[in-house]
Amino acid sequence: MAEDQTTTPGDDERQRWLSVARNVTLGVVVLGLVWVVFNVELPSGRQLQEQIEALGWIGWIAFVLLYAVVATTPIPVTIMAVTAGLLFNLVSGTVLSVAGVMLGCWIAYWVARGLGKQTMRKLLGRHGPTVESHLQESGFYAVATLRLMPGLPYWPVNYGAGAFGVKHTPYLLASVISCIPGQFSLVAIGAFIAEPSIFTALAVAVGWAGVGVLTALAYQRWKRDRRTSPNP
């Protein structure tokens, strides 16, 4: 026997209040992001270097935390990754950049899980349809493809994965694996600017070649999975 699916006035009232709460939260989040974009100026490379040197090893933690904040907003993470190359060596800069961007990705994922699908559709704006079409009922390869896709910022993928049902573990694994070559290539650019050499130029070339190859492989695997998955 089918269960009674009728709703009570109390259920309707709770749904209305939940909708109001989500819309208010959306408004606060959007206003906060807009304020950050137009009012927060990231320190220059020279200023960051001076501040980090003054802090010692705590400066590394400060850089990771700042990077995490940037990764949760529409501010391009490119700025921070290139700055890491200017401030640190290639290896240390890549490690710190990956740590910072992954912390931001993790925070944004759980924020989106809390806000819900309908709210995040509004927040994602023009990026929403692209992110949802790739991530709906998808997992590892969809996240990896979007992470590597040129021109698509990190933040829509972060929030979209949380909102559109991507499981936590595949999301984190895909994010860390796919962000390493991208972060490495951007850090290499900063390292090349700071100290031009054949080694840093080669690192830039290798990094971007890796991004291209992984993008093609992830996209092909994601398309194959979409074709072979049973229709709902």
C-alpha positions as CSV (number, residue, x, y, z in Angstrom):
1,M,0.0,0.0,0.0
2,A,1.4,3.4,-1.0
3,E,2.2,5.8,1.9
4,D,0.1,8.9,2.3
5,Q,2.1,11.7,0.8
6,T,-0.2,14.6,1.9
7,T,1.4,17.4,3.8
8,T,0.1,19.1,6.9
9,P,-0.2,22.9,7.5
10,G,2.8,22.5,9.9
11,D,4.9,21.0,7.1
12,D,4.0,23.9,4.7
13,E,4.8,26.4,7.4
14,R,8.2,24.8,8.0
15,Q,8.9,24.7,4.3
16,R,8.1,28.4,4.0
17,W,10.4,29.4,6.9
18,L,13.1,27.1,5.4
19,S,12.8,28.9,2.1
20,V,12.9,32.3,3.8
21,A,16.0,31.3,5.7
22,R,17.8,30.0,2.6
23,N,17.0,33.1,0.7
24,V,18.2,35.3,3.5
25,T,21.4,33.3,3.7
26,L,21.8,33.5,-0.1
27,G,21.5,37.3,0.1
28,V,24.1,37.5,2.8
29,V,26.5,35.2,1.0
30,V,26.1,37.1,-2.3
31,L,26.6,40.5,-0.7
32,G,29.6,39.1,1.2
33,L,31.2,37.8,-2.1
34,V,30.5,41.1,-3.9
35,W,32.0,43.1,-1.0
36,V,35.1,40.9,-1.0
37,V,35.6,41.3,-4.8
38,F,35.3,45.1,-4.7
39,N,36.8,45.9,-1.3
40,V,39.5,43.4,-0.5
41,E,42.8,44.2,-2.1
42,L,45.3,41.4,-2.0
43,P,48.8,42.6,-0.9
44,S,51.4,43.0,-3.6
45,G,54.1,40.3,-4.0
46,R,56.7,42.4,-2.3
47,Q,54.4,43.2,0.7
48,L,53.5,39.5,1.1
49,Q,57.1,38.5,1.0
50,E,58.0,41.0,3.7
51,Q,55.1,40.0,5.9
52,I,55.8,36.3,5.5
53,E,59.5,36.7,6.2
54,A,58.6,38.7,9.3
55,L,56.3,35.9,10.6
56,G,58.8,33.1,10.0
57,W,57.2,29.6,9.7
58,I,53.9,31.0,10.8
59,G,53.9,32.9,7.5
60,W,53.4,29.6,5.6
61,I,50.3,28.9,7.6
62,A,49.1,32.5,7.0
63,F,49.6,32.1,3.3
64,V,47.6,28.8,3.2
65,L,44.7,30.4,5.2
66,L,44.7,33.4,2.9
67,Y,44.7,31.2,-0.1
68,A,41.8,29.2,1.3
69,V,39.7,32.4,1.8
70,V,40.4,33.4,-1.8
71,A,39.4,29.9,-3.1
72,T,35.9,30.3,-1.5
73,T,35.3,33.6,-3.4
74,P,35.1,34.6,-7.1
75,I,38.6,36.1,-6.8
76,P,40.8,34.1,-9.2
77,V,43.1,31.6,-7.5
78,T,45.6,32.3,-10.2
79,I,46.7,35.4,-8.3
80,M,47.6,33.4,-5.2
81,A,49.4,30.5,-7.1
82,V,51.6,32.9,-9.1
83,T,52.3,34.8,-5.9
84,A,53.4,31.5,-4.3
85,G,55.9,31.1,-7.1
86,L,57.2,34.7,-6.5
87,L,57.6,34.1,-2.8
88,F,58.7,30.5,-2.4
89,N,60.7,28.0,-4.5
90,L,58.9,25.8,-7.0
91,V,58.3,22.8,-4.7
92,S,57.4,24.8,-1.5
93,G,55.1,27.1,-3.5
94,T,53.3,24.2,-5.1
95,V,52.8,22.4,-1.8
96,L,51.4,25.6,-0.1
97,S,49.2,26.4,-3.1
98,V,47.7,22.9,-3.2
99,A,47.1,23.0,0.6
100,G,45.5,26.4,0.4
101,V,43.2,25.7,-2.5
102,M,42.2,22.3,-1.1
103,L,41.2,23.8,2.2
104,G,39.1,26.4,0.4
105,C,37.5,23.7,-1.8
106,W,36.6,21.7,1.3
107,I,35.1,24.6,3.1
108,A,33.0,25.7,0.1
109,Y,31.7,22.1,-0.5
110,W,30.2,21.9,3.0
111,V,28.8,25.5,2.8
112,A,27.0,24.4,-0.4
113,R,25.7,21.2,1.3
114,G,24.2,23.4,4.0
115,L,22.6,25.9,1.8
116,G,21.0,23.4,-0.6
117,K,20.6,22.9,-4.3
118,Q,18.0,25.6,-5.0
119,T,20.0,28.3,-3.2
120,M,23.2,27.4,-4.9
121,R,21.6,27.5,-8.4
122,K,20.9,31.2,-7.7
123,L,24.4,31.8,-6.3
124,L,26.2,30.2,-9.2
125,G,24.5,32.4,-11.7
126,R,25.7,32.0,-15.3
127,H,28.0,29.1,-14.2
128,G,25.1,27.1,-12.8
129,P,23.9,25.3,-15.9
130,T,27.4,24.2,-17.0
131,V,28.4,23.0,-13.5
132,E,25.0,21.2,-12.9
133,S,25.0,19.5,-16.3
134,H,28.5,18.1,-15.6
135,L,28.0,17.2,-11.9
136,Q,24.5,15.9,-11.7
137,E,24.7,12.2,-10.8
138,S,28.4,12.3,-11.5
139,G,31.6,12.0,-9.5
140,F,35.4,11.8,-9.8
141,Y,35.9,12.4,-13.6
142,A,33.3,15.1,-13.8
143,V,34.9,17.0,-11.0
144,A,38.4,16.5,-12.5
145,T,37.2,17.7,-15.9
146,L,35.7,20.9,-14.5
147,R,38.8,21.5,-12.4
148,L,41.0,21.3,-15.5
149,M,38.6,23.1,-17.8
150,P,40.2,26.4,-19.1
151,G,38.3,29.5,-18.2
152,L,36.1,27.9,-15.5
153,P,36.9,29.3,-12.0
154,Y,37.4,27.0,-9.0
155,W,34.5,28.4,-6.9
156,P,31.6,27.3,-9.0
157,V,32.9,23.7,-9.0
158,N,33.5,23.9,-5.2
159,Y,29.9,25.0,-4.5
160,G,28.3,23.0,-7.3
161,A,29.8,19.7,-6.1
162,G,28.4,20.2,-2.7
163,A,25.0,21.3,-4.0
164,F,24.5,18.7,-6.8
165,G,25.2,15.5,-4.9
166,V,28.9,14.7,-5.6
167,K,30.1,12.5,-2.8
168,H,32.7,13.9,-0.5
169,T,35.6,11.4,-1.0
170,P,35.5,11.4,-4.9
171,Y,35.2,15.1,-4.8
172,L,38.3,15.5,-2.6
173,L,40.3,12.9,-4.6
174,A,39.4,14.4,-7.9
175,S,40.1,17.9,-6.7
176,V,43.6,17.2,-5.3
177,I,44.7,15.1,-8.2
178,S,43.5,17.6,-10.9
179,C,44.6,20.7,-9.1
180,I,48.2,19.7,-8.7
181,P,49.3,20.2,-12.3
182,G,47.4,23.5,-12.6
183,Q,48.8,24.8,-9.4
184,F,52.3,23.6,-10.3
185,S,52.1,25.4,-13.7
186,L,50.9,28.7,-12.1
187,V,53.5,28.5,-9.4
188,A,56.1,27.9,-12.1
189,I,55.1,31.1,-13.8
190,G,55.7,33.0,-10.6
191,A,59.0,31.3,-10.1
192,F,60.0,32.1,-13.7
193,I,59.1,35.8,-13.2
194,A,61.1,35.9,-9.9
195,E,64.1,34.0,-11.4
196,P,64.1,33.4,-15.1
197,S,66.0,30.3,-16.1
198,I,65.8,27.3,-18.3
199,F,64.7,25.2,-15.4
200,T,61.7,27.4,-14.5
201,A,60.8,27.8,-18.2
202,L,60.8,24.1,-18.6
203,A,58.7,23.7,-15.4
204,V,56.1,26.1,-17.0
205,A,56.0,24.1,-20.2
206,V,55.8,20.7,-18.4
207,G,53.0,22.0,-16.1
208,W,50.8,23.3,-18.9
209,A,51.4,20.2,-21.0
210,G,50.3,18.1,-18.0
211,V,47.1,20.2,-17.6
212,G,46.3,19.6,-21.3
213,V,46.8,15.9,-21.2
214,L,44.9,15.4,-18.0
215,T,42.0,17.5,-19.3
216,A,41.7,15.4,-22.4
217,L,41.9,12.1,-20.5
218,A,39.4,13.2,-17.8
219,Y,36.9,14.5,-20.4
220,Q,37.1,11.3,-22.4
221,R,36.5,9.1,-19.4
222,W,33.7,11.3,-18.1
223,K,32.0,11.2,-21.6
224,R,32.4,7.4,-21.7
225,D,30.9,7.0,-18.2
226,R,27.9,9.2,-19.2
227,R,27.3,7.1,-22.3
228,T,27.5,3.8,-20.5
229,S,25.6,4.8,-17.3
230,P,21.9,3.6,-17.2
231,N,19.2,6.2,-17.7
232,P,17.4,7.0,-14.6
